[in-house]
Structure formats: structure tokens, C-alpha cells
Amino acid sequence: MKHVWLIALIVGCGKGHAVDKPNGGSNVATGSGTMMNKPGSGSKATFVRGAALTPKAAFLTWLESQKREGEPRLVRLPIVLPRDGGSFDISKARIGAAADAVEVYANDASLGVGLADRAQSACEDTAVTTCAFLAEGYWRGDKGGGLEFDVKKAEELPADRVAGVTFAEVEGESGN
């Protein structure tokens, strides 16, 4: 009987865990389009078009209003990390590619692999000065030293598509 428990313990410990891949699958459209999920992309959220990323003041007002029953709603934003020296800086991330884009701290603490590390892999050419991601998370606003966005999921956003993403998205109603 002891052997059965030992075998069960060994088999149970050998099971792996699912990993959220950074390029999990979204169909990013341009400009006035929307960034809806592809079927089977792994994301359970359905997003609808939100506010334009510019002008800055109107966009920030919209972000602050994204709450349901007092809790932040899940939003999807294009996050652009600048290269500072040899590495990417999450404390100076920008939402979108516009010259007057909102600068935020992209808190990636809940990701298995942080945004800066993902950027080092995805944008390894040292001539590249920025690296972009389509990130899902929660707007935290001003945390007493700057604006903060808690990133819960991120996938690489190719450089040639960053400028075309000019709107935020917010999780839509489930219909239940």
C-alpha cells in the first residue's frame, strides 16, 4: 500500500502547469477597427472598442471611468517600452505610439516572464529603440508618483502595426 501512495505522489508532482504564451493570439486591426480575439486564442475576455488614445486628457478621463461596481474593468492597451541603455524600461512605458502618449509604469509583477525580458527576446536588435505589446490588465491610475497599469497578459505587437492601434479596448458584457 505504501508503494501505491508513493507512485501517486510521484505522478502528481510530475504534472506541468499551463503557461500563458506572449503571442497567444489576437487579431489587431487598424485605426477605427477593433482588436477582437481569435477563436481559441486562450483569452476568455471579449473586448469592445473603447476610447481613442489621444487626446491625452480625454483618454485619461475614460481610463479612470472604467469601473464596474467600484472595481477596475479589464482593458487592453498597446504598451510601448523604450530601450534605456541596453535594456527596456517598464517604468517609462507609453500607451500607444503617439508623440503625446500617456506614460505609465507597466506593473508586470503578475506575469511569469516580465515585459522587459520579453522585449529583450522579441526586439533583440540593438538598433530597435522600442518594443510594443498588446497588454490586458487593470488601470490603477495615479499611485502617488506616476500612473500605473497592472499588466495581466501581454503579446508582442509587431512594430509595423503599433501606429495603427489608436484605440483602447474594454472587456465587454458577457451577456449572462
Summary of the structure (lengths in Angstrom):
residues: 176
radius of gyration: 18.5
end to end distance: 48.0
largest distance: 69.2
contacts: 491
relative contact order: 0.23
helix: 20%
strand: 36%
